[in-house]
Amino acid sequence: MEAEARISREAWTRAIDASDLVHGEVISLRTTMLGQILEIRELQAADRRRQTVISEL
């Protein structure tokens, strides 16, 4: 019975560690994605300005 309890605690610990690792990865990917969205918006704004200049020629 004690062995089963120990194995269960170890499995619980591994599951929590894995969950924490995945959470960190998700936060990292979210940060990367938000940075890329910002860059895309800046590029779109620059493209609109360029298109305006071209259309005024």
mmCIF entry with sequence, helices, sheets and N, C-alpha, C, O atoms, coordinates in Angstrom:
data_MODEL
# 
_entry.id   MODEL 
# 
_entity.id                         1 
_entity.type                       polymer 
_entity.pdbx_number_of_molecules   1 
# 
_entity_poly.entity_id                      1 
_entity_poly.type                           'polypeptide(L)' 
_entity_poly.nstd_linkage                   no 
_entity_poly.nstd_monomer                   no 
_entity_poly.pdbx_seq_one_letter_code       MEAEARISREAWTRAIDASDLVHGEVISLRTTMLGQILEIRELQAADRRRQTVISEL 
_entity_poly.pdbx_seq_one_letter_code_can   MEAEARISREAWTRAIDASDLVHGEVISLRTTMLGQILEIRELQAADRRRQTVISEL 
_entity_poly.pdbx_strand_id                 A 
# 
loop_
_entity_poly_seq.entity_id 
_entity_poly_seq.num 
_entity_poly_seq.mon_id 
_entity_poly_seq.hetero 
1 1  MET n 
1 2  GLU n 
1 3  ALA n 
1 4  GLU n 
1 5  ALA n 
1 6  ARG n 
1 7  ILE n 
1 8  SER n 
1 9  ARG n 
1 10 GLU n 
1 11 ALA n 
1 12 TRP n 
1 13 THR n 
1 14 ARG n 
1 15 ALA n 
1 16 ILE n 
1 17 ASP n 
1 18 ALA n 
1 19 SER n 
1 20 ASP n 
1 21 LEU n 
1 22 VAL n 
1 23 HIS n 
1 24 GLY n 
1 25 GLU n 
1 26 VAL n 
1 27 ILE n 
1 28 SER n 
1 29 LEU n 
1 30 ARG n 
1 31 THR n 
1 32 THR n 
1 33 MET n 
1 34 LEU n 
1 35 GLY n 
1 36 GLN n 
1 37 ILE n 
1 38 LEU n 
1 39 GLU n 
1 40 ILE n 
1 41 ARG n 
1 42 GLU n 
1 43 LEU n 
1 44 GLN n 
1 45 ALA n 
1 46 ALA n 
1 47 ASP n 
1 48 ARG n 
1 49 ARG n 
1 50 ARG n 
1 51 GLN n 
1 52 THR n 
1 53 VAL n 
1 54 ILE n 
1 55 SER n 
1 56 GLU n 
1 57 LEU n 
# 
_struct_asym.id          A 
_struct_asym.entity_id   1 
# 
_struct_conf.conf_type_id            HELX_P 
_struct_conf.id                      HELX_P1 
_struct_conf.pdbx_PDB_helix_id       AA1 
_struct_conf.beg_label_comp_id       GLU 
_struct_conf.beg_label_asym_id       A 
_struct_conf.beg_label_seq_id        2 
_struct_conf.pdbx_beg_PDB_ins_code   ? 
_struct_conf.end_label_comp_id       SER 
_struct_conf.end_label_asym_id       A 
_struct_conf.end_label_seq_id        55 
_struct_conf.pdbx_end_PDB_ins_code   ? 
_struct_conf.beg_auth_comp_id        GLU 
_struct_conf.beg_auth_asym_id        A 
_struct_conf.beg_auth_seq_id         2 
_struct_conf.end_auth_comp_id        SER 
_struct_conf.end_auth_asym_id        A 
_struct_conf.end_auth_seq_id         55 
_struct_conf.pdbx_PDB_helix_class    1 
_struct_conf.details                 ? 
_struct_conf.pdbx_PDB_helix_length   54 
# 
_struct_conf_type.id          HELX_P 
_struct_conf_type.criteria    ? 
_struct_conf_type.reference   ? 
# 
loop_
_atom_site.group_PDB 
_atom_site.id 
_atom_site.type_symbol 
_atom_site.label_atom_id 
_atom_site.label_alt_id 
_atom_site.label_comp_id 
_atom_site.label_asym_id 
_atom_site.label_entity_id 
_atom_site.label_seq_id 
_atom_site.pdbx_PDB_ins_code 
_atom_site.Cartn_x 
_atom_site.Cartn_y 
_atom_site.Cartn_z 
_atom_site.occupancy 
_atom_site.B_iso_or_equiv 
_atom_site.pdbx_formal_charge 
_atom_site.auth_seq_id 
_atom_site.auth_comp_id 
_atom_site.auth_asym_id 
_atom_site.auth_atom_id 
_atom_site.pdbx_PDB_model_num 
ATOM 1   N N  . MET A 1 1  ? 0.826  -1.196 0.000   1.00 0.00 ? 1  MET A N  1 
ATOM 2   C CA . MET A 1 1  ? 0.000  0.000  0.000   1.00 0.00 ? 1  MET A CA 1 
ATOM 3   C C  . MET A 1 1  ? 0.869  1.260  0.000   1.00 0.00 ? 1  MET A C  1 
ATOM 4   O O  . MET A 1 1  ? 0.582  2.222  -0.713  1.00 0.00 ? 1  MET A O  1 
ATOM 5   N N  . GLU A 1 2  ? 1.938  1.243  0.809   1.00 0.00 ? 2  GLU A N  1 
ATOM 6   C CA . GLU A 1 2  ? 2.823  2.408  0.850   1.00 0.00 ? 2  GLU A CA 1 
ATOM 7   C C  . GLU A 1 2  ? 3.517  2.623  -0.491  1.00 0.00 ? 2  GLU A C  1 
ATOM 8   O O  . GLU A 1 2  ? 3.731  3.758  -0.916  1.00 0.00 ? 2  GLU A O  1 
ATOM 9   N N  . ALA A 1 3  ? 3.862  1.527  -1.147  1.00 0.00 ? 3  ALA A N  1 
ATOM 10  C CA . ALA A 1 3  ? 4.512  1.641  -2.454  1.00 0.00 ? 3  ALA A CA 1 
ATOM 11  C C  . ALA A 1 3  ? 3.560  2.279  -3.462  1.00 0.00 ? 3  ALA A C  1 
ATOM 12  O O  . ALA A 1 3  ? 3.973  3.108  -4.273  1.00 0.00 ? 3  ALA A O  1 
ATOM 13  N N  . GLU A 1 4  ? 2.305  1.898  -3.411  1.00 0.00 ? 4  GLU A N  1 
ATOM 14  C CA . GLU A 1 4  ? 1.320  2.488  -4.320  1.00 0.00 ? 4  GLU A CA 1 
ATOM 15  C C  . GLU A 1 4  ? 1.157  3.979  -4.054  1.00 0.00 ? 4  GLU A C  1 
ATOM 16  O O  . GLU A 1 4  ? 1.043  4.773  -4.988  1.00 0.00 ? 4  GLU A O  1 
ATOM 17  N N  . ALA A 1 5  ? 1.145  4.354  -2.794  1.00 0.00 ? 5  ALA A N  1 
ATOM 18  C CA . ALA A 1 5  ? 1.015  5.770  -2.438  1.00 0.00 ? 5  ALA A CA 1 
ATOM 19  C C  . ALA A 1 5  ? 2.233  6.550  -2.922  1.00 0.00 ? 5  ALA A C  1 
ATOM 20  O O  . ALA A 1 5  ? 2.100  7.658  -3.441  1.00 0.00 ? 5  ALA A O  1 
ATOM 21  N N  . ARG A 1 6  ? 3.422  5.968  -2.751  1.00 0.00 ? 6  ARG A N  1 
ATOM 22  C CA . ARG A 1 6  ? 4.648  6.626  -3.202  1.00 0.00 ? 6  ARG A CA 1 
ATOM 23  C C  . ARG A 1 6  ? 4.645  6.787  -4.718  1.00 0.00 ? 6  ARG A C  1 
ATOM 24  O O  . ARG A 1 6  ? 4.976  7.854  -5.235  1.00 0.00 ? 6  ARG A O  1 
ATOM 25  N N  . ILE A 1 7  ? 4.274  5.737  -5.419  1.00 0.00 ? 7  ILE A N  1 
ATOM 26  C CA . ILE A 1 7  ? 4.213  5.786  -6.882  1.00 0.00 ? 7  ILE A CA 1 
ATOM 27  C C  . ILE A 1 7  ? 3.198  6.836  -7.334  1.00 0.00 ? 7  ILE A C  1 
ATOM 28  O O  . ILE A 1 7  ? 3.434  7.572  -8.292  1.00 0.00 ? 7  ILE A O  1 
ATOM 29  N N  . SER A 1 8  ? 2.081  6.893  -6.638  1.00 0.00 ? 8  SER A N  1 
ATOM 30  C CA . SER A 1 8  ? 1.059  7.888  -6.971  1.00 0.00 ? 8  SER A CA 1 
ATOM 31  C C  . SER A 1 8  ? 1.586  9.306  -6.760  1.00 0.00 ? 8  SER A C  1 
ATOM 32  O O  . SER A 1 8  ? 1.367  10.180 -7.599  1.00 0.00 ? 8  SER A O  1 
ATOM 33  N N  . ARG A 1 9  ? 2.282  9.539  -5.639  1.00 0.00 ? 9  ARG A N  1 
ATOM 34  C CA . ARG A 1 9  ? 2.851  10.871 -5.378  1.00 0.00 ? 9  ARG A CA 1 
ATOM 35  C C  . ARG A 1 9  ? 3.889  11.241 -6.436  1.00 0.00 ? 9  ARG A C  1 
ATOM 36  O O  . ARG A 1 9  ? 3.935  12.379 -6.901  1.00 0.00 ? 9  ARG A O  1 
ATOM 37  N N  . GLU A 1 10 ? 4.720  10.270 -6.809  1.00 0.00 ? 10 GLU A N  1 
ATOM 38  C CA . GLU A 1 10 ? 5.732  10.530 -7.835  1.00 0.00 ? 10 GLU A CA 1 
ATOM 39  C C  . GLU A 1 10 ? 5.079  10.860 -9.174  1.00 0.00 ? 10 GLU A C  1 
ATOM 40  O O  . GLU A 1 10 ? 5.530  11.758 -9.885  1.00 0.00 ? 10 GLU A O  1 
ATOM 41  N N  . ALA A 1 11 ? 4.031  10.143 -9.510  1.00 0.00 ? 11 ALA A N  1 
ATOM 42  C CA . ALA A 1 11 ? 3.315  10.414 -10.765 1.00 0.00 ? 11 ALA A CA 1 
ATOM 43  C C  . ALA A 1 11 ? 2.683  11.802 -10.719 1.00 0.00 ? 11 ALA A C  1 
ATOM 44  O O  . ALA A 1 11 ? 2.702  12.537 -11.706 1.00 0.00 ? 11 ALA A O  1 
ATOM 45  N N  . TRP A 1 12 ? 2.124  12.150 -9.565  1.00 0.00 ? 12 TRP A N  1 
ATOM 46  C CA . TRP A 1 12 ? 1.519  13.475 -9.394  1.00 0.00 ? 12 TRP A CA 1 
ATOM 47  C C  . TRP A 1 12 ? 2.582  14.551 -9.589  1.00 0.00 ? 12 TRP A C  1 
ATOM 48  O O  . TRP A 1 12 ? 2.348  15.540 -10.284 1.00 0.00 ? 12 TRP A O  1 
ATOM 49  N N  . THR A 1 13 ? 3.741  14.361 -8.981  1.00 0.00 ? 13 THR A N  1 
ATOM 50  C CA . THR A 1 13 ? 4.838  15.328 -9.103  1.00 0.00 ? 13 THR A CA 1 
ATOM 51  C C  . THR A 1 13 ? 5.267  15.475 -10.558 1.00 0.00 ? 13 THR A C  1 
ATOM 52  O O  . THR A 1 13 ? 5.473  16.591 -11.035 1.00 0.00 ? 13 THR A O  1 
ATOM 53  N N  . ARG A 1 14 ? 5.404  14.358 -11.265 1.00 0.00 ? 14 ARG A N  1 
ATOM 54  C CA . ARG A 1 14 ? 5.783  14.422 -12.688 1.00 0.00 ? 14 ARG A CA 1 
ATOM 55  C C  . ARG A 1 14 ? 4.720  15.145 -13.508 1.00 0.00 ? 14 ARG A C  1 
ATOM 56  O O  . ARG A 1 14 ? 5.045  15.918 -14.409 1.00 0.00 ? 14 ARG A O  1 
ATOM 57  N N  . ALA A 1 15 ? 3.463  14.894 -13.199 1.00 0.00 ? 15 ALA A N  1 
ATOM 58  C CA . ALA A 1 15 ? 2.375  15.548 -13.937 1.00 0.00 ? 15 ALA A CA 1 
ATOM 59  C C  . ALA A 1 15 ? 2.392  17.055 -13.697 1.00 0.00 ? 15 ALA A C  1 
ATOM 60  O O  . ALA A 1 15 ? 2.213  17.834 -14.634 1.00 0.00 ? 15 ALA A O  1 
ATOM 61  N N  . ILE A 1 16 ? 2.606  17.470 -12.455 1.00 0.00 ? 16 ILE A N  1 
ATOM 62  C CA . ILE A 1 16 ? 2.663  18.903 -12.141 1.00 0.00 ? 16 ILE A CA 1 
ATOM 63  C C  . ILE A 1 16 ? 3.862  19.540 -12.830 1.00 0.00 ? 16 ILE A C  1 
ATOM 64  O O  . ILE A 1 16 ? 3.748  20.631 -13.388 1.00 0.00 ? 16 ILE A O  1 
ATOM 65  N N  . ASP A 1 17 ? 5.011  18.868 -12.797 1.00 0.00 ? 17 ASP A N  1 
ATOM 66  C CA . ASP A 1 17 ? 6.206  19.396 -13.467 1.00 0.00 ? 17 ASP A CA 1 
ATOM 67  C C  . ASP A 1 17 ? 5.967  19.549 -14.967 1.00 0.00 ? 17 ASP A C  1 
ATOM 68  O O  . ASP A 1 17 ? 6.349  20.556 -15.563 1.00 0.00 ? 17 ASP A O  1 
ATOM 69  N N  . ALA A 1 18 ? 5.332  18.547 -15.571 1.00 0.00 ? 18 ALA A N  1 
ATOM 70  C CA . ALA A 1 18 ? 5.040  18.616 -17.005 1.00 0.00 ? 18 ALA A CA 1 
ATOM 71  C C  . ALA A 1 18 ? 4.074  19.757 -17.298 1.00 0.00 ? 18 ALA A C  1 
ATOM 72  O O  . ALA A 1 18 ? 4.229  20.472 -18.287 1.00 0.00 ? 18 ALA A O  1 
ATOM 73  N N  . SER A 1 19 ? 3.087  19.921 -16.441 1.00 0.00 ? 19 SER A N  1 
ATOM 74  C CA . SER A 1 19 ? 2.119  21.000 -16.624 1.00 0.00 ? 19 SER A CA 1 
ATOM 75  C C  . SER A 1 19 ? 2.804  22.359 -16.533 1.00 0.00 ? 19 SER A C  1 
ATOM 76  O O  . SER A 1 19 ? 2.532  23.251 -17.337 1.00 0.00 ? 19 SER A O  1 
ATOM 77  N N  . ASP A 1 20 ? 3.687  22.515 -15.558 1.00 0.00 ? 20 ASP A N  1 
ATOM 78  C CA . ASP A 1 20 ? 4.422  23.776 -15.408 1.00 0.00 ? 20 ASP A CA 1 
ATOM 79  C C  . ASP A 1 20 ? 5.289  24.052 -16.630 1.00 0.00 ? 20 ASP A C  1 
ATOM 80  O O  . ASP A 1 20 ? 5.375  25.189 -17.092 1.00 0.00 ? 20 ASP A O  1 
ATOM 81  N N  . LEU A 1 21 ? 5.927  23.014 -17.149 1.00 0.00 ? 21 LEU A N  1 
ATOM 82  C CA . LEU A 1 21 ? 6.770  23.165 -18.336 1.00 0.00 ? 21 LEU A CA 1 
ATOM 83  C C  . LEU A 1 21 ? 5.939  23.604 -19.538 1.00 0.00 ? 21 LEU A C  1 
ATOM 84  O O  . LEU A 1 21 ? 6.323  24.522 -20.263 1.00 0.00 ? 21 LEU A O  1 
ATOM 85  N N  . VAL A 1 22 ? 4.813  22.956 -19.743 1.00 0.00 ? 22 VAL A N  1 
ATOM 86  C CA . VAL A 1 22 ? 3.939  23.301 -20.866 1.00 0.00 ? 22 VAL A CA 1 
ATOM 87  C C  . VAL A 1 22 ? 3.408  24.719 -20.707 1.00 0.00 ? 22 VAL A C  1 
ATOM 88  O O  . VAL A 1 22 ? 3.330  25.463 -21.684 1.00 0.00 ? 22 VAL A O  1 
ATOM 89  N N  . HIS A 1 23 ? 3.047  25.094 -19.507 1.00 0.00 ? 23 HIS A N  1 
ATOM 90  C CA . HIS A 1 23 ? 2.551  26.450 -19.260 1.00 0.00 ? 23 HIS A CA 1 
ATOM 91  C C  . HIS A 1 23 ? 3.613  27.476 -19.645 1.00 0.00 ? 23 HIS A C  1 
ATOM 92  O O  . HIS A 1 23 ? 3.306  28.481 -20.286 1.00 0.00 ? 23 HIS A O  1 
ATOM 93  N N  . GLY A 1 24 ? 4.859  27.220 -19.255 1.00 0.00 ? 24 GLY A N  1 
ATOM 94  C CA . GLY A 1 24 ? 5.946  28.124 -19.620 1.00 0.00 ? 24 GLY A CA 1 
ATOM 95  C C  . GLY A 1 24 ? 6.119  28.227 -21.124 1.00 0.00 ? 24 GLY A C  1 
ATOM 96  O O  . GLY A 1 24 ? 6.358  29.313 -21.654 1.00 0.00 ? 24 GLY A O  1 
ATOM 97  N N  . GLU A 1 25 ? 6.000  27.104 -21.810 1.00 0.00 ? 25 GLU A N  1 
ATOM 98  C CA . GLU A 1 25 ? 6.121  27.102 -23.268 1.00 0.00 ? 25 GLU A CA 1 
ATOM 99  C C  . GLU A 1 25 ? 4.980  27.888 -23.909 1.00 0.00 ? 25 GLU A C  1 
ATOM 100 O O  . GLU A 1 25 ? 5.199  28.639 -24.860 1.00 0.00 ? 25 GLU A O  1 
ATOM 101 N N  . VAL A 1 26 ? 3.779  27.719 -23.399 1.00 0.00 ? 26 VAL A N  1 
ATOM 102 C CA . VAL A 1 26 ? 2.621  28.443 -23.938 1.00 0.00 ? 26 VAL A CA 1 
ATOM 103 C C  . VAL A 1 26 ? 2.812  29.946 -23.763 1.00 0.00 ? 26 VAL A C  1 
ATOM 104 O O  . VAL A 1 26 ? 2.545  30.716 -24.685 1.00 0.00 ? 26 VAL A O  1 
ATOM 105 N N  . ILE A 1 27 ? 3.272  30.367 -22.591 1.00 0.00 ? 27 ILE A N  1 
ATOM 106 C CA . ILE A 1 27 ? 3.502  31.790 -22.339 1.00 0.00 ? 27 ILE A CA 1 
ATOM 107 C C  . ILE A 1 27 ? 4.570  32.319 -23.291 1.00 0.00 ? 27 ILE A C  1 
ATOM 108 O O  . ILE A 1 27 ? 4.434  33.418 -23.830 1.00 0.00 ? 27 ILE A O  1 
ATOM 109 N N  . SER A 1 28 ? 5.628  31.545 -23.498 1.00 0.00 ? 28 SER A N  1 
ATOM 110 C CA . SER A 1 28 ? 6.692  31.958 -24.411 1.00 0.00 ? 28 SER A CA 1 
ATOM 111 C C  . SER A 1 28 ? 6.171  32.099 -25.842 1.00 0.00 ? 28 SER A C  1 
ATOM 112 O O  . SER A 1 28 ? 6.473  33.079 -26.523 1.00 0.00 ? 28 SER A O  1 
ATOM 113 N N  . LEU A 1 29 ? 5.397  31.129 -26.288 1.00 0.00 ? 29 LEU A N  1 
ATOM 114 C CA . LEU A 1 29 ? 4.837  31.188 -27.641 1.00 0.00 ? 29 LEU A CA 1 
ATOM 115 C C  . LEU A 1 29 ? 3.859  32.351 -27.787 1.00 0.00 ? 29 LEU A C  1 
ATOM 116 O O  . LEU A 1 29 ? 3.808  32.998 -28.832 1.00 0.00 ? 29 LEU A O  1 
ATOM 117 N N  . ARG A 1 30 ? 3.090  32.610 -26.741 1.00 0.00 ? 30 ARG A N  1 
ATOM 118 C CA . ARG A 1 30 ? 2.148  33.738 -26.775 1.00 0.00 ? 30 ARG A CA 1 
ATOM 119 C C  . ARG A 1 30 ? 2.904  35.052 -26.908 1.00 0.00 ? 30 ARG A C  1 
ATOM 120 O O  . ARG A 1 30 ? 2.507  35.931 -27.673 1.00 0.00 ? 30 ARG A O  1 
ATOM 121 N N  . THR A 1 31 ? 3.989  35.181 -26.164 1.00 0.00 ? 31 THR A N  1 
ATOM 122 C CA . THR A 1 31 ? 4.805  36.393 -26.239 1.00 0.00 ? 31 THR A CA 1 
ATOM 123 C C  . THR A 1 31 ? 5.378  36.565 -27.643 1.00 0.00 ? 31 THR A C  1 
ATOM 124 O O  . THR A 1 31 ? 5.359  37.665 -28.195 1.00 0.00 ? 31 THR A O  1 
ATOM 125 N N  . THR A 1 32 ? 5.883  35.481 -28.215 1.00 0.00 ? 32 THR A N  1 
ATOM 126 C CA . THR A 1 32 ? 6.418  35.520 -29.578 1.00 0.00 ? 32 THR A CA 1 
ATOM 127 C C  . THR A 1 32 ? 5.331  35.922 -30.564 1.00 0.00 ? 32 THR A C  1 
ATOM 128 O O  . THR A 1 32 ? 5.555  36.767 -31.431 1.00 0.00 ? 32 THR A O  1 
ATOM 129 N N  . MET A 1 33 ? 4.158  35.321 -30.433 1.00 0.00 ? 33 MET A N  1 
ATOM 130 C CA . MET A 1 33 ? 3.049  35.614 -31.339 1.00 0.00 ? 33 MET A CA 1 
ATOM 131 C C  . MET A 1 33 ? 2.632  37.079 -31.248 1.00 0.00 ? 33 MET A C  1 
ATOM 132 O O  . MET A 1 33 ? 2.404  37.723 -32.271 1.00 0.00 ? 33 MET A O  1 
ATOM 133 N N  . LEU A 1 34 ? 2.532  37.603 -30.037 1.00 0.00 ? 34 LEU A N  1 
ATOM 134 C CA . LEU A 1 34 ? 2.137  39.002 -29.883 1.00 0.00 ? 34 LEU A CA 1 
ATOM 135 C C  . LEU A 1 34 ? 3.166  39.933 -30.516 1.00 0.00 ? 34 LEU A C  1 
ATOM 136 O O  . LEU A 1 34 ? 2.802  40.942 -31.120 1.00 0.00 ? 34 LEU A O  1 
ATOM 137 N N  . GLY A 1 35 ? 4.442  39.602 -30.381 1.00 0.00 ? 35 GLY A N  1 
ATOM 138 C CA . GLY A 1 35 ? 5.486  40.394 -31.028 1.00 0.00 ? 35 GLY A CA 1 
ATOM 139 C C  . GLY A 1 35 ? 5.364  40.351 -32.540 1.00 0.00 ? 35 GLY A C  1 
ATOM 140 O O  . GLY A 1 35 ? 5.549  41.367 -33.209 1.00 0.00 ? 35 GLY A O  1 
ATOM 141 N N  . GLN A 1 36 ? 5.056  39.184 -33.079 1.00 0.00 ? 36 GLN A N  1 
ATOM 142 C CA . GLN A 1 36 ? 4.907  39.056 -34.526 1.00 0.00 ? 36 GLN A CA 1 
ATOM 143 C C  . GLN A 1 36 ? 3.671  39.799 -35.026 1.00 0.00 ? 36 GLN A C  1 
ATOM 144 O O  . GLN A 1 36 ? 3.699  40.396 -36.102 1.00 0.00 ? 36 GLN A O  1 
ATOM 145 N N  . ILE A 1 37 ? 2.599  39.765 -34.258 1.00 0.00 ? 37 ILE A N  1 
ATOM 146 C CA . ILE A 1 37 ? 1.395  40.510 -34.640 1.00 0.00 ? 37 ILE A CA 1 
ATOM 147 C C  . ILE A 1 37 ? 1.709  41.997 -34.703 1.00 0.00 ? 37 ILE A C  1 
ATOM 148 O O  . ILE A 1 37 ? 1.295  42.679 -35.640 1.00 0.00 ? 37 ILE A O  1 
ATOM 149 N N  . LEU A 1 38 ? 2.435  42.503 -33.717 1.00 0.00 ? 38 LEU A N  1 
ATOM 150 C CA . LEU A 1 38 ? 2.825  43.910 -33.712 1.00 0.00 ? 38 LEU A CA 1 
ATOM 151 C C  . LEU A 1 38 ? 3.674  44.235 -34.939 1.00 0.00 ? 38 LEU A C  1 
ATOM 152 O O  . LEU A 1 38 ? 3.467  45.261 -35.587 1.00 0.00 ? 38 LEU A O  1 
ATOM 153 N N  . GLU A 1 39 ? 4.625  43.365 -35.253 1.00 0.00 ? 39 GLU A N  1 
ATOM 154 C CA . GLU A 1 39 ? 5.472  43.597 -36.422 1.00 0.00 ? 39 GLU A CA 1 
ATOM 155 C C  . GLU A 1 39 ? 4.648  43.590 -37.708 1.00 0.00 ? 39 GLU A C  1 
ATOM 156 O O  . GLU A 1 39 ? 4.877  44.416 -38.592 1.00 0.00 ? 39 GLU A O  1 
ATOM 157 N N  . ILE A 1 40 ? 3.704  42.678 -37.820 1.00 0.00 ? 40 ILE A N  1 
ATOM 158 C CA . ILE A 1 40 ? 2.836  42.617 -39.004 1.00 0.00 ? 40 ILE A CA 1 
ATOM 159 C C  . ILE A 1 40 ? 2.039  43.907 -39.140 1.00 0.00 ? 40 ILE A C  1 
ATOM 160 O O  . ILE A 1 40 ? 1.918  44.453 -40.237 1.00 0.00 ? 40 ILE A O  1 
ATOM 161 N N  . ARG A 1 41 ? 1.499  44.393 -38.036 1.00 0.00 ? 41 ARG A N  1 
ATOM 162 C CA . ARG A 1 41 ? 0.718  45.640 -38.091 1.00 0.00 ? 41 ARG A CA 1 
ATOM 163 C C  . ARG A 1 41 ? 1.587  46.816 -38.520 1.00 0.00 ? 41 ARG A C  1 
ATOM 164 O O  . ARG A 1 41 ? 1.148  47.671 -39.289 1.00 0.00 ? 41 ARG A O  1 
ATOM 165 N N  . GLU A 1 42 ? 2.814  46.857 -38.024 1.00 0.00 ? 42 GLU A N  1 
ATOM 166 C CA . GLU A 1 42 ? 3.724  47.932 -38.419 1.00 0.00 ? 42 GLU A CA 1 
ATOM 167 C C  . GLU A 1 42 ? 4.059  47.841 -39.909 1.00 0.00 ? 42 GLU A C  1 
ATOM 168 O O  . GLU A 1 42 ? 4.125  48.860 -40.597 1.00 0.00 ? 42 GLU A O  1 
ATOM 169 N N  . LEU A 1 43 ? 4.269  46.630 -40.401 1.00 0.00 ? 43 LEU A N  1 
ATOM 170 C CA . LEU A 1 43 ? 4.552  46.446 -41.826 1.00 0.00 ? 43 LEU A CA 1 
ATOM 171 C C  . LEU A 1 43 ? 3.340  46.811 -42.679 1.00 0.00 ? 43 LEU A C  1 
ATOM 172 O O  . LEU A 1 43 ? 3.489  47.403 -43.749 1.00 0.00 ? 43 LEU A O  1 
ATOM 173 N N  . GLN A 1 44 ? 2.150  46.464 -42.215 1.00 0.00 ? 44 GLN A N  1 
ATOM 174 C CA . GLN A 1 44 ? 0.941  46.822 -42.957 1.00 0.00 ? 44 GLN A CA 1 
ATOM 175 C C  . GLN A 1 44 ? 0.774  48.337 -43.021 1.00 0.00 ? 44 GLN A C  1 
ATOM 176 O O  . GLN A 1 44 ? 0.398  48.881 -44.060 1.00 0.00 ? 44 GLN A O  1 
ATOM 177 N N  . ALA A 1 45 ? 1.053  49.015 -41.912 1.00 0.00 ? 45 ALA A N  1 
ATOM 178 C CA . ALA A 1 45 ? 0.949  50.480 -41.896 1.00 0.00 ? 45 ALA A CA 1 
ATOM 179 C C  . ALA A 1 45 ? 1.974  51.094 -42.843 1.00 0.00 ? 45 ALA A C  1 
ATOM 180 O O  . ALA A 1 45 ? 1.661  52.039 -43.568 1.00 0.00 ? 45 ALA A O  1 
ATOM 181 N N  . ALA A 1 46 ? 3.190  50.568 -42.842 1.00 0.00 ? 46 ALA A N  1 
ATOM 182 C CA . ALA A 1 46 ? 4.221  51.074 -43.751 1.00 0.00 ? 46 ALA A CA 1 
ATOM 183 C C  . ALA A 1 46 ? 3.816  50.834 -45.198 1.00 0.00 ? 46 ALA A C  1 
ATOM 184 O O  . ALA A 1 46 ? 4.046  51.684 -46.059 1.00 0.00 ? 46 ALA A O  1 
ATOM 185 N N  . ASP A 1 47 ? 3.217  49.686 -45.468 1.00 0.00 ? 47 ASP A N  1 
ATOM 186 C CA . ASP A 1 47 ? 2.775  49.382 -46.831 1.00 0.00 ? 47 ASP A CA 1 
ATOM 187 C C  . ASP A 1 47 ? 1.660  50.331 -47.264 1.00 0.00 ? 47 ASP A C  1 
ATOM 188 O O  . ASP A 1 47 ? 1.648  50.793 -48.405 1.00 0.00 ? 47 ASP A O  1 
ATOM 189 N N  . ARG A 1 48 ? 0.728  50.623 -46.364 1.00 0.00 ? 48 ARG A N  1 
ATOM 190 C CA . ARG A 1 48 ? -0.342 51.575 -46.702 1.00 0.00 ? 48 ARG A CA 1 
ATOM 191 C C  . ARG A 1 48 ? 0.245  52.952 -47.019 1.00 0.00 ? 48 ARG A C  1 
ATOM 192 O O  . ARG A 1 48 ? -0.186 53.614 -47.963 1.00 0.00 ? 48 ARG A O  1 
ATOM 193 N N  . ARG A 1 49 ? 1.230  53.377 -46.225 1.00 0.00 ? 49 ARG A N  1 
ATOM 194 C CA . ARG A 1 49 ? 1.867  54.673 -46.492 1.00 0.00 ? 49 ARG A CA 1 
ATOM 195 C C  . ARG A 1 49 ? 2.568  54.651 -47.851 1.00 0.00 ? 49 ARG A C  1 
ATOM 196 O O  . ARG A 1 49 ? 2.497  55.622 -48.604 1.00 0.00 ? 49 ARG A O  1 
ATOM 197 N N  . ARG A 1 50 ? 3.233  53.561 -48.156 1.00 0.00 ? 50 ARG A N  1 
ATOM 198 C CA . ARG A 1 50 ? 3.921  53.436 -49.441 1.00 0.00 ? 50 ARG A CA 1 
ATOM 199 C C  . ARG A 1 50 ? 2.924  53.464 -50.587 1.00 0.00 ? 50 ARG A C  1 
ATOM 200 O O  . ARG A 1 50 ? 3.155  54.122 -51.601 1.00 0.00 ? 50 ARG A O  1 
ATOM 201 N N  . GLN A 1 51 ? 1.810  52.747 -50.427 1.00 0.00 ? 51 GLN A N  1 
ATOM 202 C CA . GLN A 1 51 ? 0.782  52.729 -51.469 1.00 0.00 ? 51 GLN A CA 1 
ATOM 203 C C  . GLN A 1 51 ? 0.196  54.122 -51.682 1.00 0.00 ? 51 GLN A C  1 
ATOM 204 O O  . GLN A 1 51 ? -0.106 54.505 -52.812 1.00 0.00 ? 51 GLN A O  1 
ATOM 205 N N  . THR A 1 52 ? 0.037  54.873 -50.602 1.00 0.00 ? 52 THR A N  1 
ATOM 206 C CA . THR A 1 52 ? -0.482 56.240 -50.710 1.00 0.00 ? 52 THR A CA 1 
ATOM 207 C C  . THR A 1 52 ? 0.480  57.109 -51.505 1.00 0.00 ? 52 THR A C  1 
ATOM 208 O O  . THR A 1 52 ? 0.061  57.867 -52.379 1.00 0.00 ? 52 THR A O  1 
ATOM 209 N N  . VAL A 1 53 ? 1.760  57.001 -51.204 1.00 0.00 ? 53 VAL A N  1 
ATOM 210 C CA . VAL A 1 53 ? 2.770  57.791 -51.923 1.00 0.00 ? 53 VAL A CA 1 
ATOM 211 C C  . VAL A 1 53 ? 2.769  57.417 -53.398 1.00 0.00 ? 53 VAL A C  1 
ATOM 212 O O  . VAL A 1 53 ? 2.830  58.292 -54.261 1.00 0.00 ? 53 VAL A O  1 
ATOM 213 N N  . ILE A 1 54 ? 2.702  56.129 -53.689 1.00 0.00 ? 54 ILE A N  1 
ATOM 214 C CA . ILE A 1 54 ? 2.708  55.672 -55.084 1.00 0.00 ? 54 ILE A CA 1 
ATOM 215 C C  . ILE A 1 54 ? 1.470  56.186 -55.819 1.00 0.00 ? 54 ILE A C  1 
ATOM 216 O O  . ILE A 1 54 ? 1.566  56.617 -56.969 1.00 0.00 ? 54 ILE A O  1 
ATOM 217 N N  . SER A 1 55 ? 0.321  56.143 -55.168 1.00 0.00 ? 55 SER A N  1 
ATOM 218 C CA . SER A 1 55 ? -0.915 56.568 -55.837 1.00 0.00 ? 55 SER A CA 1 
ATOM 219 C C  . SER A 1 55 ? -0.942 58.075 -56.073 1.00 0.00 ? 55 SER A C  1 
ATOM 220 O O  . SER A 1 55 ? -1.664 58.548 -56.951 1.00 0.00 ? 55 SER A O  1 
ATOM 221 N N  . GLU A 1 56 ? -0.168 58.829 -55.304 1.00 0.00 ? 56 GLU A N  1 
ATOM 222 C CA . GLU A 1 56 ? -0.133 60.283 -55.474 1.00 0.00 ? 56 GLU A CA 1 
ATOM 223 C C  . GLU A 1 56 ? 0.841  60.713 -56.565 1.00 0.00 ? 56 GLU A C  1 
ATOM 224 O O  . GLU A 1 56 ? 0.880  61.889 -56.928 1.00 0.00 ? 56 GLU A O  1 
ATOM 225 N N  . LEU A 1 57 ? 1.616  59.792 -57.083 1.00 0.00 ? 57 LEU A N  1 
ATOM 226 C CA . LEU A 1 57 ? 2.582  60.153 -58.141 1.00 0.00 ? 57 LEU A CA 1 
ATOM 227 C C  . LEU A 1 57 ? 1.913  60.378 -59.474 1.00 0.00 ? 57 LEU A C  1 
ATOM 228 O O  . LEU A 1 57 ? 2.584  60.686 -60.458 1.00 0.00 ? 57 LEU A O  1 
# 
